[in-house]
Amino acid sequence: MYIIYKHISYRVVMDLSRLRQKILLLDEKRLSLIKSILQPLPMITGSLYQMHRPCGNPRCKCARGELHSSWYLSKRKDKKTKLIYIGKIAPEWLSTSVRRYQRYQKTLADIRKIDSEISVTLNQLRDAKLKTFDKARQ
């Protein structure tokens, strides 16, 4: 009976150790992500889209299937999507700024996901150490 008890308590200690290690690793990863976004470069919110459309002129090349292309910046405003016309060519600085914003947002989402994992793991660590009043008296 003593050996079984010793084995169980050893297993609990190992599980607690793994939980602590997981928390520390997640915290390191989180800190690394935070450091990567502390000094952001200029960003522009939204997404770039290239649209292909006909102009409506029956003599135009688009009437034969060669559609006109133009770039738009898509932004959410007041729960609605708004398209802002950019032109036939999207400037490099604009696409770079939009990509920066999207990477920044993804990094924030990754940080929130890690925060959630840390919270769940901390709760598991707490629950592993919880005792009922009856067990605590023994």
Beta strands, then each sheet from edge to edge (+ up, - down):
strand 1: 47-53
strand 2: 68-77
strand 3: 80-87
sheet 1: 1+ 2- 3+
end
